[in-house]
């Protein structure tokens, strides 16, 4: 049986989720939809990112960020969630750490909320339904700044 070594990779490339030193970028995923959180996690881990924690609402996301900081390189934050919405959580994360890198995740038709979050310090946004290529492009652009 042929093994992977028998087939040299033509387009071998390093996974996007690795820093120059070879360690993984660490991501906190905040989303009240278990399905979306899992989908983001799968997209990111397939590229070498490490999902260090997930949170189901803004309050839990804020608490986990404070607990894990400075080990978190990036946060993906849903805008619409129970208990504390993503915009409030973003404001509080930015007040706690002005260098936080937060990428907002929004459903279609929430342009005003996306604009507001960008003004409050979010570095980029992703629109649902999630597109693997766009998710990776946007996250990579934020981390490479």
C-alpha positions in Angstrom: 0.0 0.0 0.0 1.3 3.5 -0.9 1.8 5.9 2.0 1.9 9.7 2.1 5.6 9.7 1.5 5.1 8.1 -1.9 3.2 11.2 -3.1 5.3 14.4 -2.8 2.9 17.3 -2.2 2.9 19.7 -5.1 1.3 22.6 -3.3 2.6 22.0 0.2 2.1 25.1 2.3 2.3 25.8 6.0 -1.1 25.9 7.9 -2.3 29.5 8.3 -2.9 29.0 12.0 0.7 28.8 12.9 2.9 31.6 14.1 6.4 32.1 12.8 7.8 30.1 15.7 5.6 27.2 14.8 3.2 27.5 17.7 -0.6 27.8 17.1 -2.5 31.0 17.2 -5.0 30.7 20.1 -8.6 31.6 19.5 -11.6 32.1 21.8 -14.9 31.4 20.1 -17.9 33.2 21.5 -21.3 32.1 20.0 -24.6 31.1 21.4 -25.1 28.6 18.5 -23.4 25.4 19.3 -23.5 24.6 15.5 -21.7 27.8 14.5 -19.2 27.5 17.3 -18.4 23.9 16.2 -18.2 25.0 12.6 -15.7 27.8 13.4 -13.7 25.4 15.5 -13.5 22.9 12.7 -12.5 25.5 10.1 -9.8 26.9 12.4 -8.3 23.6 13.7 -8.1 22.3 10.2 -5.6 25.1 9.6 -3.6 24.6 12.8 -5.3 27.2 15.0 -6.0 26.1 18.6 -9.4 26.9 20.0 -8.5 27.5 23.6 -12.1 28.0 24.8 -15.7 28.5 23.7 -18.4 30.6 25.3 -22.1 30.6 24.8 -22.8 34.3 25.5 -21.0 37.6 25.8 -20.7 37.5 29.6 -19.1 34.1 29.5 -16.9 35.2 26.6 -15.7 38.3 28.6 -15.0 36.2 31.7 -13.0 33.6 29.7 -11.1 36.4 27.9 -10.1 37.9 31.2 -9.1 34.5 32.6 -7.1 33.5 29.6 -5.5 36.8 28.7 -2.8 37.2 27.4 -2.8 33.7 26.0 -5.6 34.5 23.5 -4.5 35.8 20.1 -8.0 36.4 18.7 -11.6 36.3 19.6 -14.5 35.4 17.3 -17.6 37.1 18.7 -21.2 36.6 17.6 -23.2 39.9 17.7 -26.6 38.6 18.8 -26.5 36.5 22.0 -28.5 36.1 25.2 -27.4 37.6 28.6 -24.8 39.9 27.0 -24.7 40.7 23.3 -21.5 40.7 21.3 -21.2 44.5 21.1 -21.4 45.0 24.9 -18.9 42.1 25.3 -16.6 43.7 22.7 -16.7 47.1 24.5 -15.8 45.4 27.8 -13.0 43.3 26.3 -11.6 46.5 24.6 -11.8 48.4 27.9 -9.9 45.5 29.6 -7.3 45.0 26.8 -7.1 47.8 24.2 -4.9 45.5 22.0 -7.5 42.7 21.8 -8.1 41.3 18.3 -11.8 40.6 18.0 -13.6 39.5 14.8 -17.3 39.9 14.9 -19.7 37.3 13.4 -23.0 38.5 12.2 -26.1 37.3 10.3 -27.0 39.0 7.1 -28.8 42.3 7.5 -27.0 43.5 10.6 -24.8 46.1 8.8 -25.5 48.8 11.5 -24.3 46.6 14.3 -21.3 45.5 12.3 -20.4 49.2 11.7 -20.8 50.0 15.4 -18.6 47.1 16.4 -15.9 48.2 14.0 -16.0 51.7 15.5 -15.7 50.1 19.0 -12.5 48.3 18.1 -13.4 45.1 16.3 -10.7 44.3 13.7 -13.0 42.7 11.1 -16.2 40.8 10.7 -17.5 37.6 9.1 -21.1 37.2 7.8 -23.1 34.0 8.4 -23.6 31.5 6.8 -19.9 30.8 7.2 -17.7 30.4 4.2 -14.5 28.6 5.0 -12.3 30.7 2.7 -13.7 34.0 3.9 -13.4 33.0 7.6 -9.7 32.1 7.1 -9.0 35.2 5.0 -10.5 37.6 7.5 -8.9 35.9 10.6 -5.5 35.7 8.8 -5.6 39.4 7.8 -6.3 40.4 11.4 -3.5 38.3 12.8 -0.9 39.3 10.2 -1.3 43.0 11.1 
